């Protein structure tokens, strides 16, 4: 059922230190102080709870793809579509949900996200065939994308973004072992339903956040949204169907570029594409996410091959490593708020490079687990800091669009990573 929300007037108290320059502000300058107040009034832990269970649901299949395949009567490669389609729906859904947030406000965004998450989970729980399960997984992921977008839009600072990212990383770390435990004790379907735990944060968010509708803006750029969705879809399919998907992505990119030239303030603002800070942040976020998600699937396989550990031991070891990296990411994100942008980029690039190099060369378990920890440290810190850099580079009216497009690049890494793992380590 849709979430019941009440529209209320923004508080009259003056903005505090985060002020109207917060990079996560809504689309009009008149609403900036209201957004800053809303971001301060929703505790960061509630925002982390709103976003983090999506990561657990996304990573739950890491250790149980064979069980899922056997239950559905399909090959493991076919069952992997449940991973790919989740990444695709998150990638495409994030900028669309950000557009809804920009035009209609927080209330309708949370309503639609809740409906999609519940409906998708229900379909996934009952689906007897893979195509129906994939459809449910897509709806589930689109709803999760809306919740993550809403949480990030209310962050307002690097420190609070660090809490959200650390929660995302922690739940992502728990996901594989939680998925294996639920699969072996109950069902793999329950392991993919843990994302609904995010709805437990809704009452607190709805009580504290500003739900007033933003002022009417320009007409919705449906063509720009459609072209972006086609381009993102083609990019997600590149690892599985390289030549046709790459051609489709190139064609969609050309058409989108022509559209942006004719409508520079549309769904994909031209000002963002011309801002080096936004482009660098988005590209680096995609690279870090690709490395992290590739290692998330690769490290367990390498641990089995190089150590002979059981699945339970592998899951426990990876959980410890990822949780350690997630905890450190919150510390590093807080420290990054006091560092210059070039130094932040240097730290992230160094960590992001060390992670796959360590995994490739590691002969023993401790170094493999260190690689996993470095990967989640880099991507969680990057998600927190680079999101602020990317949105700060945008004019106030385009910051929701900047957040959506930045998140799209991060989610594309979530689609590329498992494909890279399949090609490099899993023999796919």
C-alpha positions in Angstrom: 0.0 0.0 0.0 1.2 3.5 -0.7 2.8 5.4 2.2 0.5 8.0 3.7 2.3 11.3 3.9 1.3 14.8 5.0 2.4 18.0 3.4 3.5 20.5 5.9 5.1 23.9 5.9 8.8 24.1 6.2 10.0 25.3 9.6 10.7 29.0 10.0 13.9 28.6 11.9 17.0 30.0 10.1 19.4 27.7 8.4 22.4 26.6 10.4 25.9 25.9 9.5 25.1 23.7 6.5 23.1 26.6 5.1 21.5 27.0 1.7 24.7 26.0 0.0 24.2 22.3 0.8 24.9 20.3 -2.3 21.8 18.1 -1.7 19.4 20.9 -1.8 16.1 20.8 -3.8 15.7 22.5 -7.1 14.8 26.1 -6.2 16.7 28.6 -4.2 13.6 29.5 -2.2 13.5 25.9 -0.8 17.2 25.8 0.2 16.8 26.7 3.8 13.9 24.3 4.2 16.0 21.5 2.8 18.9 22.3 5.1 16.6 22.2 8.1 15.1 18.9 6.9 18.5 17.4 6.4 19.5 18.4 10.0 16.3 17.2 11.6 16.5 13.6 10.1 19.2 11.8 12.1 21.8 10.3 9.9 21.3 6.8 11.4 17.7 6.8 10.1 18.9 7.9 6.7 21.5 5.0 6.8 18.7 2.6 7.7 16.6 3.9 4.8 19.4 3.1 2.3 21.5 0.3 3.7 19.2 -2.7 3.5 19.2 -2.3 -0.3 22.9 -3.2 -0.3 22.2 -6.3 1.7 19.6 -7.4 -0.8 21.9 -6.6 -3.7 24.7 -8.7 -2.3 22.7 -11.6 -0.9 23.1 -13.8 -4.1 27.0 -13.7 -3.9 27.4 -17.1 -2.3 24.0 -18.8 -3.3 23.7 -18.4 -7.0 23.8 -22.2 -7.5 21.0 -22.7 -5.0 18.9 -20.1 -6.8 19.6 -21.7 -10.1 18.7 -25.2 -8.8 15.4 -23.9 -7.3 14.4 -22.3 -10.6 15.6 -25.1 -12.8 18.0 -22.9 -14.8 21.8 -22.8 -15.3 23.9 -20.6 -12.9 24.6 -18.2 -15.8 20.9 -17.7 -16.2 20.3 -17.2 -12.5 22.9 -14.5 -12.6 20.4 -12.3 -14.4 18.9 -11.7 -10.9 22.1 -10.0 -10.1 22.4 -8.1 -13.4 18.8 -6.9 -13.5 19.1 -5.6 -9.9 22.1 -3.5 -10.9 20.3 -2.4 -14.1 17.2 -1.3 -12.3 19.2 0.5 -9.7 21.2 2.3 -12.4 18.2 3.3 -14.5 15.9 4.0 -11.5 18.2 6.3 -9.6 18.2 9.3 -12.0 14.5 8.7 -12.7 13.8 8.8 -9.0 16.0 11.9 -8.6 13.9 13.5 -11.4 10.7 12.7 -9.5 12.2 14.1 -6.3 13.2 17.3 -8.1 9.7 17.8 -9.6 7.3 16.3 -7.1 9.2 16.3 -3.8 10.0 13.8 -1.2 6.5 12.5 -0.3 5.6 11.1 -3.8 9.1 9.7 -4.2 8.9 7.7 -1.0 5.3 6.6 -1.9 6.3 5.2 -5.3 9.5 3.6 -3.9 7.6 1.8 -1.2 5.0 0.5 -3.6 7.7 -0.8 -6.0 9.7 -2.4 -3.2 6.8 -4.2 -1.7 5.3 -5.3 -5.0 8.6 -6.5 -6.3 9.4 -8.4 -3.2 6.0 -10.1 -3.3 6.4 -11.1 -6.9 9.9 -12.4 -6.2 8.7 -14.4 -3.2 6.1 -16.3 -5.3 7.6 -16.5 -8.8 7.9 -20.1 -10.1 9.8 -19.0 -13.2 13.0 -17.0 -13.8 11.4 -14.3 -16.0 8.8 -13.5 -13.4 11.5 -13.5 -10.7 13.6 -11.1 -12.8 10.6 -8.8 -13.2 10.1 -8.8 -9.4 13.8 -8.2 -8.8 13.7 -5.2 -11.2 10.7 -3.6 -9.4 12.4 -4.3 -6.0 15.6 -2.6 -7.1 13.8 0.4 -8.6 12.0 1.0 -5.3 15.3 0.6 -3.5 16.9 3.2 -5.8 14.2 5.7 -4.7 14.9 5.1 -1.0 18.7 5.5 -1.5 18.1 8.7 -3.5 15.8 10.1 -0.8 18.4 9.3 1.9 21.3 10.9 0.0 19.2 14.0 -0.8 18.7 14.5 2.9 22.3 14.1 3.9 23.6 17.6 3.6 27.3 17.1 4.6 30.2 14.8 4.0 30.0 13.5 7.5 26.4 12.5 7.2 27.0 11.0 3.8 29.8 9.1 5.4 27.3 7.5 7.8 25.0 6.6 5.0 27.9 5.1 2.9 29.3 3.2 5.9 25.9 1.8 6.6 25.6 0.9 2.9 29.0 -0.8 3.0 28.3 -2.6 6.3 25.0 -4.1 5.0 26.6 -4.9 1.8 29.2 -6.8 3.8 26.6 -8.6 5.7 24.7 -9.4 2.6 26.6 -12.5 1.3 26.7 -14.3 4.6 23.1 -13.3 5.5 22.0 -14.5 2.1 23.8 -17.8 2.6 22.4 -18.3 6.1 18.8 -17.5 5.1 19.1 -19.6 2.0 20.3 -22.7 3.9 17.9 -22.3 6.8 14.7 -21.0 5.1 14.9 -20.0 1.4 16.9 -17.9 -1.1 13.7 -15.9 -1.7 13.8 -14.7 1.9 17.4 -13.7 1.4 16.4 -11.4 -1.5 13.6 -9.8 0.6 15.8 -8.2 3.3 15.5 -4.8 1.5 12.1 -4.3 3.0 13.8 -3.7 6.3 14.4 -0.2 4.9 10.7 0.6 5.4 11.2 0.6 9.1 12.9 4.0 8.8 10.0 5.5 6.9 8.0 6.7 9.9 10.9 8.6 11.4 11.8 10.1 8.0 8.2 11.1 7.3 7.9 12.7 10.7 11.0 14.8 10.4 11.6 15.6 6.7 10.0 18.5 4.8 7.4 16.9 2.5 6.2 20.1 0.8 6.0 20.0 -2.9 8.7 22.0 -4.8 7.6 24.9 -7.0 6.5 24.1 -10.5 9.4 24.0 -12.9 10.0 23.4 -16.6 8.1 20.6 -18.3 9.4 17.1 -17.8 12.1 16.2 -20.4 10.7 12.7 -21.3 12.9 12.3 -24.4 16.1 13.0 -22.4 15.0 10.6 -19.7 14.3 7.9 -22.2 17.6 8.3 -24.1 19.5 8.2 -20.8 17.6 5.0 -19.8 18.4 3.4 -23.2 22.1 4.4 -22.9 22.3 3.0 -19.3 20.6 -0.2 -20.3 23.0 -0.8 -23.2 26.0 -0.1 -21.0 24.8 -2.7 -18.4 24.5 -5.2 -21.2 28.0 -4.6 -22.7 29.7 -7.3 -20.6 27.2 -10.0 -21.7 26.7 -8.9 -25.3 29.8 -6.7 -26.1 29.3 -5.7 -29.8 25.6 -5.1 -30.1 25.3 -3.5 -26.6 28.4 -1.2 -27.3 26.9 -0.1 -30.6 23.5 0.6 -29.0 25.2 2.5 -26.2 27.2 4.6 -28.7 24.1 5.4 -30.7 22.1 6.3 -27.6 25.0 8.5 -26.4 25.1 10.4 -29.7 21.4 11.0 -29.7 21.5 12.1 -26.1 24.4 14.5 -26.8 22.3 16.0 -29.7 19.3 16.3 -27.4 21.4 18.0 -24.6 22.5 20.6 -27.1 19.0 21.4 -28.1 17.7 21.3 -24.5 20.6 22.2 -22.2 18.5 22.5 -19.1 16.7 19.2 -19.6 16.9 15.8 -17.8 20.7 15.7 -18.4 21.8 19.3 -17.8 24.6 20.5 -20.1 26.2 22.4 -17.3 27.0 19.2 -15.5 28.7 17.7 -18.5 30.9 20.8 -18.8 31.9 20.7 -15.1 35.2 18.9 -14.6 34.5 18.3 -10.9 31.3 16.5 -11.7 32.7 14.4 -14.6 35.8 13.4 -12.6 33.8 12.5 -9.6 31.3 10.4 -11.5 33.8 8.5 -13.6 36.0 7.7 -10.5 32.9 6.6 -8.6 32.0 4.2 -11.4 35.6 2.8 -11.5 35.7 2.3 -7.7 32.3 0.6 -7.7 33.3 -1.7 -10.5 36.4 -2.7 -8.6 34.5 -3.3 -5.4 31.7 -5.3 -6.9 34.2 -7.4 -9.0 36.2 -8.2 -5.8 33.0 -8.9 -3.9 32.3 -11.9 -6.2 36.0 -12.8 -6.9 37.5 -12.9 -3.4 35.2 -15.8 -2.2 36.2 -17.9 -5.2 39.9 -17.1 -4.8 39.7 -18.0 -1.1 38.2 -21.4 -1.9 40.9 -22.0 -4.5 43.9 -20.8 -2.5 42.9 -21.9 1.0 40.4 -24.7 0.8 38.0 -22.9 3.2 34.4 -23.9 3.4 31.7 -21.6 2.2 30.8 -20.7 5.9 34.4 -19.8 6.6 34.7 -17.8 3.4 31.6 -15.9 4.2 32.7 -15.1 7.8 36.1 -14.0 6.7 34.7 -11.7 4.0 32.2 -10.3 6.4 34.9 -9.4 8.9 37.0 -7.8 6.2 34.2 -5.8 4.6 32.8 -4.6 8.0 36.3 -3.4 9.0 36.6 -1.5 5.7 33.1 0.0 6.1 33.9 1.2 9.6 37.2 2.8 8.4 35.3 4.5 5.6 33.3 6.5 8.0 36.5 7.7 9.7 38.1 8.5 6.4 35.0 10.3 5.0 35.0 12.5 8.1 38.7 13.3 7.6 38.1 13.9 3.9 35.9 16.8 4.8 39.0 18.7 6.0 41.2 17.7 3.1 41.7 19.4 -0.3 39.9 17.9 -3.3 43.2 16.8 -5.0 44.3 15.0 -1.9 41.0 13.3 -1.5 41.2 12.1 -5.2 44.8 10.9 -4.6 43.8 8.9 -1.6 40.8 7.3 -3.4 42.8 6.4 -6.5 45.6 4.9 -4.4 43.2 2.7 -2.4 41.2 1.8 -5.5 44.3 0.7 -7.3 45.8 -1.3 -4.3 42.7 -3.4 -3.9 42.7 -5.3 -7.2 46.5 -5.5 -7.3 46.5 -7.0 -3.8 43.9 -9.6 -4.8 45.7 -10.5 -8.0 49.0 -11.1 -6.2 47.8 -12.4 -2.9 48.9 -16.1 -2.2 47.2 -16.3 1.2 43.9 -15.5 2.9 44.9 -12.5 4.9 46.0 -10.5 1.8 42.8 -11.5 0.0 40.7 -10.3 2.8 42.8 -7.1 2.9 42.0 -6.6 -0.7 38.3 -6.8 0.1 38.7 -4.4 2.9 40.5 -1.9 0.8 37.9 -2.1 -1.9 35.0 -1.3 0.3 37.0 1.4 2.1 37.7 3.1 -1.3 34.2 2.8 -2.7 32.3 3.7 0.5 34.5 6.7 1.1 34.3 7.7 -2.5 30.5 7.5 -2.5 30.4 9.9 0.4 33.0 12.4 -0.7 32.6 12.3 -4.5 28.8 12.7 -4.2 29.4 16.0 -2.4 32.1 17.1 -4.9 29.8 16.2 -7.8 26.7 18.0 -6.6 28.6 21.0 -5.3 29.8 21.5 -8.9 26.2 22.0 -10.1 23.9 25.1 -9.8 21.4 24.8 -7.0 18.5 24.1 -9.4 20.4 21.1 -10.9 21.7 19.5 -7.8 19.0 16.7 -7.6 19.9 15.9 -11.3 23.6 15.9 -10.4 22.9 13.5 -7.5 20.9 11.2 -9.8 23.5 11.1 -12.6 26.3 10.6 -10.1 24.4 7.7 -8.5 23.8 6.3 -12.0 27.5 6.1 -12.6 28.1 4.4 -9.2 25.3 1.9 -10.0 26.8 1.1 -13.4 29.8 0.0 -11.5 27.5 -2.4 -9.6 26.5 -3.8 -13.0 30.0 -4.0 -14.5 31.7 -5.5 -11.4 30.0 -9.0 -11.3 30.5 -9.3 -15.1 34.2 -8.6 -14.6 34.3 -11.2 -11.8 32.7 -13.7 -14.1 35.1 -13.1 -16.9 38.3 -13.0 -14.7 37.8 -15.4 -11.8 34.7 -17.5 -12.4 35.5 -18.7 -15.8 32.2 -17.2 -17.2 
